[in-house]
Amino acid sequence: VERWCMPLCDGCNSTRVVNDRKQMKKIIGKMSIAAALGFMLGLLFLSNTYEQQGVAGLPQAIWQCLLITYIFGSIPAGWNLLNRITPKVFLILPIFGWVIYFMIKFFLAYMIGWLIMPYRLYKIKNRYQELRAIEEKILKQ
């Protein structure tokens, strides 16, 4: 069954609901792990600012911590978008070429991720609501 057509039986539809939920949890998990890493880095900056400026620099440091958390959390959203537009063919590159390729891809994911993340979260929220409605429809039958 393709993603865009409605499955004919309840079993197929239930399987699709389960698979879509797993995929959404996986995406949110990646974003959460990246955001947690960003939060730890932000806390490092926060403690450094507090040591240098005291309480006066704390509000700015808190905003920086939140911004770093958001930016790190948005990198997986940018990476997923880049995966959709890059070809799925295997490129024969030397090791150094792969390092350069992934550095460029990471930088681009960083640059577009913070723009894509709100849209990605919106899509996940809407899809979750659709899946809940589909599940309720299946259970009523």
N, C-alpha and C positions, 0 to 999 in steps of 0.2 A: 504494500500500500504506500503510495506516495504521500508526502507530507501535506500536500495541498488539497487532496481529495478526502472526503469523509469515508472512513472505513464502513464496510457493510455490516459487520457483526460486532456485538458488544465485546467479545473476547479480544478482537483486533484493536478496538478502540481503547480498551483497558490497558492493553500492552503499550499502545502509543502513549497513553497518559503516564504510565510508569516510566517509560523511557525518557519522555520530555522532562518529567520531574527530576530524574537522575541527572540529566544534562544541565538543567537549571541549577541544581545544587552544586554541581561540579564548577560551573562558571562563578557562582557566588563564593564558593570555597576558595577559588584562585584569587578573586578580588579581595577576600577577607585576609588571606595569608599575606598578600602583597601590602595591604593596608596596615596589617600588624607590624610588618617590617618597617614600613614608613613611620608608624607611630613610635617604634623603638628608636629610630634615627631622630625623629622629632624630639623625643624626650632627652636624647643626648644633647641636641642643640639647646633645649630648654634649660637643662642643668648648667650648660656652659654659659648661657646668657645670664642666668641667675648668679653664677659665681662672679661674672665680670661687672654686671650692672646692678645687682641686687633686686629689690622689689620693683624698682622703677621700670625695668625692662621686661618685667614678667608678662604684661598683656600682649606686647608684640611677640614675645617668644611663644606664647600659647597659640596665637594665630598662625605663626610659622609652623608649629607642630601640627596643627590641624591641616594646613595647606600641604605639608609634606605627606601626611597620612592620605589625603585625597589624591594627590598626584601618584603616589606609589600604588594605591588601590585601583587607579584608572589604567595603569599600564597593561594589565591583562585584557581590558576591553579594546585597547588599541591594537594589541597583538592579535586578538581574534579577528578584528577587521582586516588587518594586513594579511592574515592567513586566507581570508576569503578572496582577496584580489591577487595574491601571488600564485603563479602556476604551481600545479601539484606534480611537476616533473622533477626527477632527480637530477641535480646539476653536478657535474664532475668538476670539483674545485680542489685545489690543494688546501691543506689545513689552514694556512694563513688566509686564503680566500673565504673559508667558512667563518673564521673569526671576524673578518671585516664585514661579511654579510650579516652576521648576527648582531654586530655592534650597530650597523646602520639600521637594521630592523628594530632593535631595542630603542634607539634614538627616535625613530619615527613613531613607534608605539607610545613612547613618552610624550611626543609632541601632539599626537592626535587623541590619545587616550582620555585626557581630561575633558575634551570636547564630546567624546563619544559616550562616556560613562553614564551621564544622566539619561540619555536616550536608551542605552542598553538596559539600565535598571527599570525604566518605564516599560520597555518591551517585556522584560521578565515578569514584572508585576501584572501586566495585562494578560500574558500567557498563563500565569498561575491562576488568575480568575477564570479564564476560559476553561482550563483543565478542571477546576473545581465545578463549574457548571456542567461539563461533560460527565464528570463522575456522578453528580447528583442525578442527571438524566438517566444514566445507566442503572443506578440503584433504584430508581422509581419503576423501572420496567420489570 
